[in-house]
Each structure stands twice: as structure tokens, then as C-alpha cells.
């Protein structure tokens, strides 16, 4: 970077995803001395980016960029572009001339959680267990203060999950309240507790492995990092660490005493137990709603948040008959020809195709 004079008007711009490993000499005055942080877009930014990419595809009248933006927290511009492309491919496979909100939602689910595994053979007992597990999460989310609204519940396997309940925040969340953290812990245990209440203690499955991990991580961070424990106060507690050198000697970093470690463990257990019991009380009180929602999931497989609320009020979802969802195969292409370069011949069917 030597050799540039102040009056030459040369500006050097560089980008990195790892500013923490840069040599400090690069960042001193006179070199790369101005840093501009470019984070992932917020809610408004995601909506505007989606609108830009949606100009390239024919859209149905029901597509709502704002709802899609709410459901894609943390997405970059490239992720949003990929979402729109996936939706266009899904619409083409289904023989549709326009991309509807259904394709957008399915594409978002595919990008976030993996493809549907409809070929996975599940027994009736496994499907029933999954339905009650997801219904348990949803019932807690509907009845606990501080939880985000439910967007969708499904028992269709995706990725490694047999089912899931997706909640969407009303806005981008930079900081999280104590109330919401306690609510999320209770929601996390809703699935396991529903299995225990309906099928009995001996028939609880391992399906709550991810829920338990997330709840424990939230409780530990509340106690050791975020200062949200009245017992231990607003202090950050680092874990004791051991480092092994050349496979023989061990260096131990003692950050907290054994007594403090016991207090931390006890406080984490208290936070978890409170959330567990809170969820249990709700499921016992709302037992009828739990059975209603589980039966609805078994019948419809996927329910939106509005459909769940309506179902609990006795209003069944209105679904289009399956035969109406089949792609309409006509003599012409199933996607618009607008945008095809002029002068190119129409594609012809190949023999044996």
C-alpha cells in the first residue's frame, strides 16, 4: 500500500468475513482506517430485496413479501434470491403459470429446514406420537405470555426432523427479554410433556433431543452470560478449561470455584424445572385443545397459525380437493413464454421422452 500520494485520488476497498484475524497494521490510520459493517438485512431490507428478485418471476396475487420477510430472519440477499428461484422451480414442477404463496412458503421451508421426506415410511404410532409432540409445542406457544405467534405446524418430515412448529417474530429482535426466554423454555418442553401426558412415562421418545439442547443452552446463558439470575447476579461466569500440550502436559484455567460451579448448576436446574412445570400445568388445563390439535395434524398434516386458532374454536380448515391440485397439462408449455429470447425455436418433444 506504499507509494500513493494524498493528491492522487486513489481509494482502496477491501472486504472480509473475518475482521478478527486481520493484522492490526492493516487497520492503522492511513491504511484501511475506515470500517463499514454490512450486516444481514433487517425486516424492511429483506422485504425490499424480495421485491427486487420477485420482479423476475410471474407472481400470484396472494404473494405477500412482508410475511416472507418476517419468516426469514438472518437471511442474506443471496439466501433471498435462492428462495425466489426455488419457488419458481417448484411452480414449474407443479405445472403452474405463476408463483403463488404456496410455492414461496414451501421454498422457504426447504431452504431453512431441508426438503420434505414424504418417502419416509412412518408407522401409525410414530405419526400419532409426532402429532401430539408438535401439538404440545403449539398449545404452549398459544397460552404462554411472551411467545412469538405460531406461523405453521406440520408433521411432514423435513431434514432430520419428523415434524415442527414454526413461530415468527413480529419484528426483528436484537435483544430478548427475560419473559420471552422463560416462554421459549416452556415451549421447548411442550412436545416431550405432551408425549408423557398422553402416552405415559415409559413411552416418551427421543424426539425432544433438540428441544432439550436448546432449553438447556438458553438456561445456561441466562445464568452465566446474560446476568438474568437473581441468585448469581449480573456477572459473567466462564467455564473452567483444560488444554493439552503434546498429548502429555495439561494446563488448567480455573475461572470459577467449585462452590460457584455448584450454584450455577443448581440455578440452571431451577430455570429448567420452572419452565417444565409451567408447560405441564398448561397442557393439563388445555388437554382438550391438545387432543383437538393433534387430531387436526393427523388429518391435515400441515396447519397454518390461523387454521390452528380456528380449529381450536371448532372451525375446520377448508382445503382444495387433491385432484384440483394436480398440474393442468395442456398442449403448450406450463410456464409463460414471456422473456424467451426472440429468434429461438420452440423446444420440441424428444423421441422416447
C-alpha positions in Angstrom: 0.0 0.0 0.0 3.0 2.3 -0.2 3.6 4.7 -3.0 0.2 6.5 -3.1 0.2 10.3 -2.7 -2.6 12.2 -1.0 -3.4 14.0 -4.2 -3.7 11.0 -6.5 -7.3 10.3 -5.5 -6.9 6.5 -5.2 -9.3 4.7 -2.8 -8.7 1.1 -1.8 -11.6 -1.0 -0.7 -11.4 -4.5 0.7 -13.9 -6.9 2.3 -13.6 -9.7 4.7 -15.8 -12.1 6.7 -13.1 -12.4 9.4 -12.2 -9.0 10.7 -10.9 -10.6 14.0 -7.9 -12.2 12.3 -6.7 -9.1 10.4 -3.2 -7.8 11.1 -3.6 -4.6 13.2 -1.0 -3.0 10.9 -3.6 -3.1 8.1 -6.1 -1.1 10.1 -3.9 1.7 11.4 -4.5 5.3 10.2 -3.5 5.9 6.6 -4.3 2.3 5.6 -7.7 0.6 5.9 -8.7 3.1 8.6 -12.4 3.2 8.0 -14.5 0.1 8.7 -18.1 -0.3 7.4 -20.0 -3.1 8.9 -22.5 -4.7 6.4 -24.8 -7.0 8.4 -27.6 -9.2 7.0 -30.7 -7.1 6.1 -33.3 -6.3 8.7 -37.1 -6.9 8.2 -37.6 -3.9 5.9 -34.4 -4.7 4.0 -35.5 -8.3 3.4 -38.9 -7.1 2.1 -37.3 -4.7 -0.4 -34.7 -7.3 -1.5 -37.5 -9.9 -2.1 -39.4 -7.4 -4.2 -36.4 -6.9 -6.4 -35.9 -10.6 -7.0 -39.6 -11.2 -7.5 -39.7 -8.9 -10.5 -38.0 -11.7 -12.4 -40.9 -14.2 -11.9 -44.6 -14.1 -12.6 -46.4 -13.8 -9.2 -49.8 -14.8 -8.0 -52.0 -12.3 -6.3 -51.6 -13.9 -2.9 -47.8 -13.5 -2.6 -47.0 -11.3 0.4 -43.4 -10.1 0.6 -43.8 -8.8 4.1 -44.9 -12.2 5.5 -42.0 -13.8 3.8 -39.6 -11.2 5.2 -40.9 -11.9 8.7 -40.3 -15.6 8.2 -36.7 -15.3 7.0 -34.7 -13.7 9.9 -30.9 -13.8 9.3 -31.3 -14.4 5.5 -28.7 -12.6 3.3 -29.5 -11.2 -0.1 -28.2 -14.4 -1.7 -30.4 -16.5 0.5 -33.5 -14.5 -0.5 -32.6 -14.8 -4.2 -32.2 -18.5 -3.8 -35.6 -18.7 -2.1 -37.3 -17.0 -5.1 -35.5 -19.3 -7.5 -36.6 -22.4 -5.6 -40.2 -21.1 -5.6 -40.1 -20.6 -9.3 -38.7 -24.2 -9.8 -41.5 -25.6 -7.6 -44.1 -23.7 -9.6 -42.7 -25.1 -12.8 -42.7 -28.7 -11.5 -46.3 -28.3 -10.4 -47.3 -27.0 -13.8 -48.3 -23.6 -12.7 -48.1 -20.4 -14.8 -47.5 -18.2 -11.8 -45.6 -18.5 -8.5 -48.1 -18.4 -5.6 -47.6 -18.0 -1.9 -47.7 -21.8 -1.5 -44.6 -22.2 -3.6 -42.9 -19.3 -1.7 -43.7 -20.9 1.7 -42.6 -24.4 0.5 -39.3 -22.9 -0.9 -38.7 -21.1 2.4 -39.2 -24.3 4.4 -36.9 -26.2 2.0 -34.1 -23.6 2.3 -34.5 -23.3 6.1 -35.2 -26.9 7.1 -34.5 -29.2 4.2 -36.6 -31.0 1.7 -39.7 -32.8 2.6 -39.2 -36.6 3.2 -42.6 -37.8 2.1 -41.0 -41.1 1.1 -40.1 -41.8 4.8 -42.2 -44.6 6.0 -43.6 -43.9 9.4 -45.9 -46.2 11.3 -49.2 -45.0 12.6 -47.9 -45.0 16.2 -45.0 -42.8 15.1 -47.3 -40.4 13.2 -49.6 -40.2 16.2 -46.6 -39.5 18.5 -45.3 -36.8 16.3 -48.7 -35.2 16.0 -49.1 -35.0 19.8 -45.5 -33.8 20.1 -46.0 -30.9 17.8 -49.4 -30.1 19.2 -47.8 -29.8 22.6 -45.4 -27.2 21.4 -48.2 -25.3 19.7 -50.6 -25.3 22.7 -47.8 -24.0 25.0 -46.9 -21.3 22.4 -50.6 -20.2 22.2 -51.0 -20.0 26.0 -47.7 -18.6 27.4 -47.0 -14.9 27.7 -44.1 -13.7 25.6 -44.0 -16.4 22.9 -43.9 -15.5 19.2 -47.0 -16.1 17.2 -47.3 -19.5 15.5 -46.8 -19.5 11.8 -47.2 -23.1 10.9 -47.3 -26.6 12.4 -46.5 -29.8 10.4 -45.9 -33.5 10.9 -44.3 -33.9 7.4 -40.7 -34.9 8.0 -38.1 -32.3 6.8 -34.3 -32.7 7.1 -33.7 -34.6 10.4 -37.0 -33.6 12.0 -40.2 -35.7 11.9 -42.3 -32.5 12.4 -42.0 -28.9 13.6 -43.8 -25.9 14.9 -42.6 -22.6 13.3 -43.1 -19.3 15.2 -42.5 -16.0 13.5 -41.4 -12.8 15.4 -43.5 -9.7 14.8 -40.3 -7.8 14.2 -36.5 -8.2 14.1 -35.3 -9.0 17.6 -31.9 -7.6 18.6 -32.3 -8.2 22.3 -34.6 -10.7 24.1 -36.5 -10.2 27.3 -36.4 -12.4 30.4 -40.1 -13.1 29.8 -39.6 -14.4 26.3 -36.7 -16.6 27.3 -38.8 -18.3 30.0 -41.6 -18.6 27.5 -39.3 -20.3 24.9 -38.0 -22.7 27.5 -41.6 -23.7 28.4 -42.5 -24.1 24.7 -39.4 -26.3 24.1 -40.7 -28.8 26.7 -44.2 -28.8 25.3 -43.5 -31.7 22.9 -41.9 -34.0 25.5 -44.6 -33.3 28.1 -47.4 -34.0 25.6 -45.9 -37.4 24.9 -45.7 -38.1 28.6 -49.2 -37.0 29.4 -50.9 -38.8 26.5 -48.8 -42.0 26.2 -47.3 -42.4 29.6 -43.9 -42.1 31.2 -42.5 -45.3 29.6 -43.5 -44.2 26.0 -41.7 -40.9 25.9 -39.4 -40.9 22.8 -36.0 -39.3 22.0 -37.7 -36.8 19.7 -37.1 -34.0 22.2 -33.3 -34.1 21.9 -33.1 -30.8 20.0 -35.7 -29.2 22.3 -33.7 -30.2 25.4 -30.5 -28.9 24.0 -32.0 -25.5 23.1 -33.7 -25.1 26.5 -30.5 -26.1 28.4 -28.4 -23.7 26.3 -30.9 -20.8 26.9 -30.9 -21.5 30.7 -27.1 -21.7 30.9 -26.7 -18.4 29.0 -29.3 -16.7 31.2 -27.3 -17.7 34.3 -23.7 -17.4 33.1 -23.7 -14.8 30.4 -26.8 -12.6 30.4 -27.0 -11.8 34.1 -30.6 -12.9 34.3 -30.3 -14.9 37.5 -31.3 -13.3 40.8 -29.2 -15.9 42.7 -25.9 -15.3 40.9 -26.4 -11.6 39.8 -25.2 -9.7 36.7 -21.8 -11.4 36.5 -20.3 -13.4 33.6 -19.1 -16.8 34.6 -16.6 -18.5 32.2 -16.2 -22.3 32.3 -13.1 -23.9 33.6 -10.9 -25.1 30.7 -8.2 -27.6 30.2 -5.6 -27.5 27.4 -3.4 -30.5 26.5 0.1 -29.8 25.1 1.8 -32.5 23.0 -0.6 -35.1 24.4 1.0 -35.1 27.9 1.1 -32.0 30.0 -2.2 -30.3 31.0 -2.8 -26.6 31.6 -5.9 -25.8 33.6 -7.5 -22.4 33.7 -9.6 -22.0 36.8 -12.2 -19.4 36.2 -14.8 -20.2 38.9 -14.7 -22.0 42.2 -16.2 -25.4 42.8 -18.8 -23.8 45.1 -19.8 -21.3 42.4 -20.0 -24.1 39.8 -22.5 -25.9 42.0 -24.6 -22.8 42.4 -24.6 -22.4 38.6 -25.7 -26.0 38.1 -28.4 -25.6 40.7 -29.7 -22.3 39.2 -29.8 -23.8 35.6 -31.8 -26.7 37.0 -34.2 -24.3 38.7 -34.8 -22.4 35.5 -35.4 -25.6 33.6 -37.7 -27.1 36.2 -39.8 -23.9 36.4 -40.3 -24.0 32.6 -41.0 -27.7 32.7 -43.7 -27.3 35.4 -45.2 -24.3 33.7 -45.6 -26.2 30.5 -47.1 -29.2 32.4 -49.8 -27.1 34.0 -50.8 -25.5 30.7 -51.1 -28.9 28.9 -53.1 -30.4 31.7 -55.5 -27.4 31.7 -55.7 -27.4 27.9 -55.9 -31.1 27.5 -58.9 -31.0 25.2 -57.2 -28.5 22.9 -54.2 -30.8 22.8 -56.2 -33.7 21.5 -58.1 -31.5 19.0 -55.0 -30.1 17.5 -53.2 -33.5 17.4 -56.2 -35.0 15.5 -56.2 -32.0 13.2 -52.5 -32.5 12.4 -53.1 -36.2 11.7 -55.8 -35.3 9.3 -54.4 -32.3 7.5 -50.6 -32.8 8.2 -49.9 -29.1 8.0 -51.8 -26.3 9.6 -51.1 -22.5 9.5 -51.3 -20.4 12.6 -54.7 -19.0 11.7 -56.0 -22.5 10.9 -54.8 -23.7 14.4 -56.7 -20.9 16.2 -59.8 -21.6 14.1 -59.6 -25.4 14.7 -59.5 -24.9 18.4 -62.7 -22.8 18.1 -64.3 -25.7 16.2 -63.8 -24.4 12.7 -62.3 -27.0 10.4 -59.8 -25.9 7.7 -61.0 -25.5 4.2 -58.8 -27.4 1.7 -58.9 -27.7 -2.0 -59.6 -31.3 -3.1 -56.5 -33.1 -4.1 -57.5 -33.6 -7.7 -57.7 -29.9 -8.1 -54.1 -29.5 -7.1 -52.8 -31.7 -9.9 -51.0 -29.7 -12.6 -53.1 -29.0 -15.6 -51.2 -30.5 -18.6 -52.1 -28.7 -21.8 -50.7 -28.8 -25.3 -48.4 -25.8 -24.6 -45.7 -25.2 -22.0 -46.8 -24.9 -18.4 -44.8 -21.7 -17.8 -45.1 -18.3 -19.5 -43.1 -17.8 -22.7 -42.6 -14.2 -21.8 -38.9 -13.4 -21.6 -37.9 -16.2 -24.1 -35.1 -14.8 -26.5 -36.6 -14.0 -29.9 -35.4 -16.0 -32.8 -35.0 -19.2 -30.9 -37.1 -22.2 -32.0 -39.7 -23.6 -29.6 -38.5 -26.8 -27.8 -39.7 -30.0 -29.4 -40.5 -33.3 -27.7 -37.7 -35.8 -28.0 -38.5 -39.4 -29.1 -38.8 -41.7 -26.1 -39.1 -38.7 -23.7 
